[in-house]
Amino acid sequence: MSEVHPEAIESFVSPEFPNMIGMLAEHLGDTPFGHFLHMWESVIYCVLIGALLVIGSFFATRKRAIIPGRLQNLAEMYVTGVDDFVCEVLGLRGRQYTPFIGTVFIYVLFMNYIGMIPFFRSPTTEWSTTFGLAIIVFVYVQYTAFKELGLLGYGDHLMGKPRGIMAMTLIMPIFMLALHLIGELIRPFSLSLRLRSNIWGDDMLLALMASWGVKGLPVLFVNYVIVFLASTIQAIVFSMLTLVYFALVLVHEDEHHEESKIIN
């Protein structure tokens, strides 16, 4: 069996932009703080982005006026736009989920964007980051389902709301229950892997174009535009799927009206 040389292995390693946390960890080497930076690199970027968003929100809302300034006006436009879209999909009852959907979108968006800045890295290239976000969405959706439908109502929903002959034959309700349970459990994986894979691929593409040197500058510029659009789209997709998950477990106005008529 032929021996594999280290140089051959390195040629198959995906290119990646150097980032300040990674370079600092490499400089510190085999030290406790170096190990800490290496292990928590993505978390540090997540905290950094979260802190920047909190600071930006503070300055946008600390001096609210009837005639808003530029920062307040930008924040109000964003909140109004998200709220209108959420209410259009979920109805007026969905307004309580506007803060969550809006926070998820802007947080994922900035985590995607930060990798385009030299010496920074997108934490969404790590599956641990995207899976953590997907788990938060999953837990909140399940909590909402139990709160809105109750234990029995949620079980009825997962079984496809069998009525009449469908309810009398247990095979189909049990099959639907198993199918829906598998679907619910798969959602965090599909949601997280979709985001991670796309952003990781975008960052690798930029690093590959940059490795071409001056000759690759025109292509690199074009790819920056493409990555910018792709990062925006992935944040929209993540937020849209989150919104759809809420819509699937919420009782719609017409269903609620029909249930009230049946009870009366």
Secondary structure, DSSP 8 states (H G I E B T S, - for coil): -----HHHHHHTS-----BHHHHHHHHH-SSHHHHHHHHTHHHHHHHHHHHHHHHHHHHHHTT--SS--HHHHHHHHHHHHHHHHHHHHH-GGGGGGHHHHHHHHHHHHHHHHGGGSTB---GGGSHHHHHHHHHHHHHHHHHHHHHHHHHHHHHHHHTT---THHHH-SHHHHHHHHHHHHHHHHHHHHHHHHHHHHHHHHHHHHHHHHTTGGGGHHHHHHHHHHHHHHHHHHHHHHHHHHHHHHHHHS--HHHHHHHHHHH-
